[in-house]
Amino acid sequence: MMRSIAVSCLISASTLLMFSGASLANSGESVYKQVCASCHTPGVAGAPKLGDKAKWAALIKEGQVQITAHGYVGVRGMPAKGGKPDLGVSDFAASVVYMANQSGANWKNPDDAMLRKIDAEIQRRQTQLRK
Ligand code: HEC
C-alpha cells in the first residue's frame, strides 16, 4: 500500500518534470499576449516592438541574461515585471524569449543555471538602483 503511493508520487513528479519544459515553451507567448503586448506590439513609449529586428538587434547583442534581468527590474518606460507584480522570473524570461525569437534571436527558455545568473543580475541591478 505505502509502496504504491510512493510509486505513484514518483510517477506524477516525473510527469510534471516532463511537461514543465513544454508548458514553459507555450507560456512565453501567452504571457506576452496577456502582459506585454499592450506596449510591445504598438511600441508604446519607445518599447522595442515585437518583430522590429533593427531595434532588437542591439538588445539581442546585450544578451539574454542582461535584458531579461533589466526588464524584470524595470528600465525607464518599462515597468518592473511588465507591470504585473506577481509575474515570476521564469514566466517573464519565457516571454522575453518569445519576443526576441520573433525579432531575430534564437534563444531558449533559460535553464536553472541561466535563471541563477538572471537572479544574480536582478539583485545587482536592484542594489544599484537603490543607491
Ligand atoms: C507599460 C508598457 C510596457 C509593458 C506592459 C511592457 N513593457 Fe517592456 N518595455 C517598455 C518600454 C517603454 C521599454 C523601453 C525601455 C527603454 O529602454 O527606455 C521596454 C523594454 C523592454 C525590454 C528591454 C530591456 C532593456 O534592457 O533595455 C525587455 C526585455 C522588455 N521590455 C520585456 C517586456 C516583457 C517580457 C513584458 C511583459 C511581461 C513587457 N516588457 C511589458 C514598455 C513596456
Residues whose N, C-alpha, C, O or C-beta is under 5 A from the ligand:
A	BS01	HEC	V35 C36 C39 V44 A45 G46 A47 P48 Q66 I67 T68 H70 G71 V75 R76 G77 M78 P79 K81 G82 G83 F92 S95 V96
